[in-house]
Amino acid sequence: GLLFDEFYPQLFGYVHRRVLDWDVSKDIISETFLKAYTHLGRYRWLGISVAAWLYRIATNEVNQYFRRGKYAPASLNQLHDDFHFDLRDHAPGEREEAERQLAEYQDFLSIQAALKTLDVKYQEVIALRFFEEKSILQIAEILDKPEGTVKSLLSRGLEKIRQRVERTATELTE
């Protein structure tokens, strides 16, 4: 009851941003809360916050989902085609704003596609830091890793995203 009510929205958002599928996200969140309730007695001995404990369970469930290989990373072109619209349908004053929003959206899709190509260890720290706005200390607590390791994973992961986005941009302009 109370755990679910308090943490469901933020955990669902976190999981959904990782897997990009509503149904899979619901399944993972259900499994997360089932495990939390089943193992509630163990929580007291972990010495971490309830939020960190729930994020740790959710992160482990997401990682298991990826390890099982039941996902198909979406291509940037597929994502673009799914959300394509014609700018000629907009009035001239709206067209510039629509073009700006489309450019921002395309940047987001590029970053999201690059993120999905990273190892899970990089995905989880980047998702927690930028999508969930967790501090380095909170991420370390959730993932049960030293702060230095979290900083290193974050730095390397962001560099890999930058390289992949640049490579994609170069490929699109050729």
Order of alpha helices (4+ residues) and beta strands (2+ residues): alpha-alpha-alpha-alpha-alpha-alpha-alpha-alpha-alpha
